[in-house]
Amino acid sequence: MEDPKTVVKREPRKSLIILFLSAMYSIIIGIVVVIGLGSGDTQMAEGAGWVMIVCGVALLVYYVLARKQTPPLK
């Protein structure tokens, strides 16, 4: 069984990596949806793409704020 102190130290790092990857995924897929759909009536898809981009940017802001946080003093 792992030492609880070790698990607690590594867990926030994993969460930040997942947060960053989900932000990048959301932004990339949003850009593909907005740019890639060039034919026909694509207002709904374009709106969904913009929503994904905005969510991705919000996740990136949250990621940066979480990275700047200092660990609590013991």
Residue pairs with C-beta under 8 A, 6 or more apart in sequence:
12 66
16 63
16 66
16 67
19 59
19 62
19 63
19 66
20 59
20 60
20 63
22 59
23 56
23 57
23 59
23 60
23 63
24 56
25 56
26 52
26 53
26 55
26 56
26 59
27 52
27 53
27 56
27 57
27 60
29 49
29 52
30 49
30 50
30 51
30 52
30 53
30 55
30 56
31 49
31 53
32 49
33 45
33 46
33 48
33 49
33 52
34 46
34 49
34 50
34 53
37 45
37 46
37 49
